Amino acid sequence: MTNKAFQRIYTQLEAITKATVSLKAQGVSNDELATVAGRLAQVVKIKGDLITLQVFSGTDGIATDAEVIFFGEPPALNVSDELSGRFFNAYGEPIDNGPKVEGERRYIGGPSVNPYKRRQPSQLIPTGIAGIDLNNTLVSGQKIPFFADPDQPYNQVMASVALRADVDKIILGGMGLSNDDYLYFKQMFENAGALDKIISFVNTTDQPPVERLLIPDMALTAAEYFAVDKNQKVLVLLTDMTLYADALCIVSNRMDQIPSKDSMPGSLYSDLAKIYEKAVQLPDGGSITIIAVTTLNNGDITHAIPDNTGYITEGQLYLRTDTDTGKVIIDPFRSLSRLKQLVIGKQTREDHSQVMNTGVRLYADAANAKTKLENGFDLSDYDMRCLNYAKDYSNRLLAIDVNIKIEEMLDTAWELFAKHFKKAELGIKQELVDKYWKGND
């Protein structure tokens, strides 16, 4: 061993596998970063003085006398207000040709907030998307995923939520983004003039998949700085958690660990929970809200990734293409926000709950009418009106391209009720009908 500028350098490897190298070294800590023959690596196992390093880009061509240089610290991020408006890679290095960020150095991946410091979420986060705000209202401090098929425009939805959400800071964690998606996010944020409140950590498809594992921790370390230190409302957008889980899979396979359900590592639940449990409402007003994308394999929500995600998170937002209108909508039947009752009718208008329930019930009646039609049964006048209502409801409220305030969503719903139904068919409290009904009878 030699010591060059206080860096520990070793040149004798004990073992090399397809993903790891092992060597004898002292004074090394868990998760510490290093380079092996110039390739970035991380400590994954310490047994006495035998250290195992995972090489991010693989070990092909590495010789037993390769130079190993330890950095002396785990992955870390410099946090300060200078992060705003910037794009970084998985190691927190700028990728936007801007200067390095000066600030306090913080290790990523620390524990989540002490339960004693947590408060019950109670602040509405409007997104302008009626399928969310009207039917599945978001609350600050919530953790919720979008479940979407890979061909759905989920990154466009994420960008829309980022630009519409009423929060102080938005932090994007992009894992396995195509270069087109990366440029799409960049241009959307720049064109909207919103860069000053958005921070992005990006791993693209042409970078090592294993680097994706650092992205959520980088994003959440930045989020904790603004939420805890600055008492700000922070929205963290993570896309795509399926690609994150696939990267976990690559690592566990290379380490010869025995896979669990659907070839996923046995640690999948705790790996996902470690990320999602960073969502928090703090007593001084700061909060971290997490919206993630989980892409589905052929719509399979029983796969280990969405299955575990459903246990950890507080609901899900389900994207699908509506067959009647051809638009992408937030599915009212399969979507759920478990915290919406904390703000509906308290921070929104008094008729919100009843309008939401009635709107979805009538949409369900339309689904029944459609089944009758497909099976060759005669349709009643009510059935026909339900089918017409469903098209309007899908077009004007469920579609993700609708961008209106909650008050306008409620007014639109009343307008649709009056267009297609009689007062008595709504089942809404009489005093609310008297106050908000927009029809003649």
N, C-alpha and C positions, 0 to 999 in steps of 0.2 A: 504493500500500500504506500502511496505517496500522498502528500498533501499540497495541493496547488490552490493558493488563494483561499484557504480554509475549506475547500471542498474535499470531501472524502472520495478518493479514486481507487478503484480496485481493478485488477486485470487477470483474475483467475476465476473462471466459472466452474462450479462443481457439477452442474447438470443443466441440460437444455431440453425442453419439451416443445410442442408446437406453439405454445402460447407463453411459456414462462422460462425464466432462467433462475438458477439457484447459486448462491455463493456464500462464503463466510465473511461476515462483517460485524463490526461493533457500533453501538450508539445509534442504531437505526430505529425509527419509530414507525408504527402502523400507518398505512396510507401514504407514506412519504413518497415523493416523486423522485425519479432518477432518469438518467439516460443510459442505455445499453447500446454500445456501438453507434451512438448518435440518435437512437430511437427512444422516444419517450416511454417510460415504464413507471409502474407504481408497486409499492410493497403490498403484497396480499397475504403473506404468511411469515411469521417469525417463530422459529423453534430453536431456542438457545441462541447460538451465533450463526445458525443457518437461515439465510434470508431468501424468500422466494419473491421474485418480481414478475408481474404480468407486463409483457411488452405489448403496447397498444396495437402496433401494426404487424404483430407476428414476429417469429424468430428466424424466419428463412434467411440463411446466409450468415448468421451470427456465429463467430468462432469462439472456442473456449478461452482464448486470451483477449476477448473483447473488453474494451474499456468501459467500466461502470462508474458513473459519477452520481453521487447522491446530492440532492438539493438541500437537504437539511430541514425540509418542511413538507407537509401535505399540500394538496391543491388549495390555493387561497385567492382571494379577490380584494383589490383595493377599493374600499367603499367611500364615496363622497358624493356631493351633488354633481360632480363632473361626470358621473355615469349617465346622466340624462341625455337622451337624444343620440346615444352611441350604439354601435354594433360590435359585438365581441365574439370570439370563438369559444370552444369548450374550456379553454384554460384562462379565460378572462382577458385575453390579449385583443387589442383593437383590430378589426378587419375593415374599418371604414376610412383608412389613411389618416385618421386623427391621432393626436398625441396620446401617450400613455396616461392613464388616470393616476393622479396622486391621491393619497388618502390613507385611511387606517386599514392595515392589512388584517383580513379576517379569514380564518379557515372555513372552508365550506363543509356542509353536511353535519353541522352541529345538532344538538337535540332540539325538539320542538318546545314551544312555550309551556312553562309550568302551568298545570291545570288551575292552580290557585289564582294565577294572573288572568285567566280567561273570563270573558263575559259572554252571556247569551247573545248571539247575533240579533240585531234589531234594526239595522239600517238597510233600506231598500237600495238595490243597485239597478237603476233603469238601463236598458240596452237599446230601446227603440224597436226591438223585435217582439211583436205581439205574442208569438208562440212561446216566448219566454216571459215577458212582463205581465201578460194577461193570465196565462194558464199555469206558468211554472216560475213564478217570481223569484228572482235571485236576492239573496240577503248577504250583506258583508260578513266575511268570516266563514262563508260556506265553501264546500268543496264539491264540485259537480262535473261530470264528464259529458261530452258529446259522444254518443255512439253513432257511428256512420260507416256506411260501406265505402271502400277505397275510392269509388268513382264519384262520391259526393263532393261538392265544393266546400269541404269543411274549413279549409284554410281561408277562403273568402269570408266565411261566416265569422271566423276568429278575428280577421282584420276588421270586419264591420263592428263586432262587439267592442274591439279595442278602441275604435274611433268614436263610438256612440256612448260608451259607458261613462257614467258620471263619477269618476274617481280621480285621485291626485296623480297616481303613477300607474303605468301599465308596463309589465315586464313579460316579454315574449321569450319562451324557451323553445327553440325550433330544433327538433331531432330528426335527422335524415331528410331534411328539406331538399327538394330538387332546386337547382339554381334558379329555375323559373319562379318557384314559390318564394325563394329568398328575395329575388328582385321585386316580386309582386308586393311583398310586405314592405320592402324598403320604399318603393315608389308610392304605395298607398299612404304610408306615414308621412313621407315628405310632401306629397301633393296636398294632404289635408292640413299641412302646417302644424302637425301635432307632435313633431319629433321631440320637442322639449320635455314631453311627459312620458316618452316611451323609451325603454331600454331593451335591447335584444341580444340574446345569446344564441348563436346559430351553429349547428353542425349540418353540413350538406352531404348529399349522397356520395360525393367523391372523396370524402374524408373517412378515416377509420370508424366503423360502426361503434367500436368500444368507447370512443370519445363521447358518444351520446349519454353515457352514464353520468358524465360530469355536468351536463346541461341543467337538469332540474335543480341540483344543489347550487350551482352558480346563480341561477335565477332567484332562488329562494333566499340566498345570502343577501343579494341586493334588496329583495323585498323586505327582509327583516330589518335592514338598515333604515329604510324609509318608513316602515310601519312602527317599529319599536323606538328608534332614535328620534324620528321626525314626526311621529303621531299622524302619519298620512294614511289615506285609504288606498291600498295597493291591490291591483288586479293582476294575477299571474296567469298567463295563457301558455299551456304546454301542449305541443303538437309534434309528434304523434306518440302517445304512450305505448302503442303496440310496437313501434320500432325501438323504443327504450327497452321493452321487455325482450324483444328479439336480441338486442345487444347483451342483455343479462344471460340469455340462452347461449350465445356464442362463448362468453367467458366461462360459463359453467361446463360447457362441453369440452372446451380446451383444457380445463382443469380436471377433466375426467370425473366430474361429479355425476351421481346418478340422477337422471331427470325425474320430474314428477309428472302431474297431469298435463297432457298436450305438449310433452317434451320441454315444459318449462322447468326452471330450477325450483327446488323445494322452498327456497327463500322468497318466492315471488310475492306472497302476501305481505311479508314484512318490508320488502324492498319498495313496494307501492305505498304501503301505509306510512313509511318514513317520509315520503314526499307529501302525500295528501294531508297528513296530520299537522303540517306547518300552517294550514289555514287557521286563522284565529281572529276573534274580536277582542281587542285590548281595552282595558278600563279607561285609558286616556283618549280614546277615539280612533287610534290607529287600527288598521285591520289588514289581513291578507286573505283575499278571496282567490280560490283556484278554479279555473275552468280548463279542463284538459280535453283532448281529442283521443278517443280510443277507436281505431278503425277495426271493423269486424270482418271476419273471414266468411263470405257468403251469408251475411246477416246472422251468424251464429253467436248468440249472446250467452251460450253455455260454455264457450271456450274459456280456458283458465284466466285469460287476461280480463275480459269484461266481467266474468263471474266474480273474481276477487275484487275487482274495482267496485262492483255493485255493493259488496259488503262494507267497503271502507268509506265510500262517498255518501253524500246526502241527496240521492236521487240521480237522475240522468236525463239528458236532453237527446231525443232520438230523431235523427235526420232521415227523411225519406222523400222520394219523388212521388208527388200526388198524381195518380193516373188520370184524374179528371182535368186538371189544369196544366199538367206537365211541369209545375213549379216544385222546387224543393221546399218542404215545409217542416216545421217542428211537429212531429206526430203527437196529437193530444192524448192518444190512448197509451202509448208506451213511454211517454215522458213523465217525469215526476220531480218536483222539488219538495223535499221533506220539510223545508223550513219556511215555505211560503206563507203559512198561516201566521207567522210571527209579524208579518208586515201588511198582509191583505186586510183592507178595511181599517187598519190603524194608521198606515202612512199613505193609503190610497183611498179612493172614494168609497162611500158606504155600500154602494151597490156591487162592488168588485166581486165578492165571493159568489153572489147569486147569479151575476151575469156570466162569470166563468163556468159555473156548474151547468147552467142552462145551455150555454153555447156548446159545450162538449156533449151534453145529453142529446141535443138535437142532431149533432154531427153523428152520434152513435145510431140514432134513428135512421139517418140517411144511409149508414153502412148496412143496416138491416134491410132497408128498402132495396139497396143495390143487390144484396144476396137474393132477395125475392125475384128481382128482375132477371138475374143470371139463371135462376132455376125455373124460369118460365111462369111464375105466378103473376096474377093481375095486381096492379098497384092501385092503391086508394089515392084520393085527392091529397091526403096528408102525406103519403109516401112521395108523391111527385113534388110537393112543396119542399119536403126535406132534401130531396136530391138537388133541387135548384139552390136551396139555402147552402148546402155543403159546398157547391162550387164557389158561391160568393164568399163564404166563410174562409175557404182555403185560399182564395185569391186575395182577399182584402185583410185577413188577419193572421192566418197561419204561415203564409209565405215568408221566407227569410229576407226577401227584398223590400218588405214593408218597413218603413222607418217613421214611426209616429209616437207621440207621447201617450202615457197610460190613459189619461182623460179622453183622448181622441179614440183610443182603442175601445173604451167602454161606450162612447157615443156611437161608434161604427157598429158595435154589436147590437145596440138598441135599434139602430136603423135597419139592420138585417132582420132582426126579430119582427119589426113592424112590416117589412116588405113581404115576408113569407108566412107569417103566423098571426093568429088572433091572440088577444091578451090572455084568454083563459088557457091557451095551450102552453104558455110559458112556465107556469108553476112558480112565478116569482111573487114575493110579498106584495100585497096590494099597495102599500104606501110607496114602495119603490116604483111600481108600475105607474102610479098616479104622478110621480115626480119626473120620471125619465122617459116614459113612453113617447115614441116619435111618430106614431101612426094616427089614423083618423078615428078608429072605433074605440 
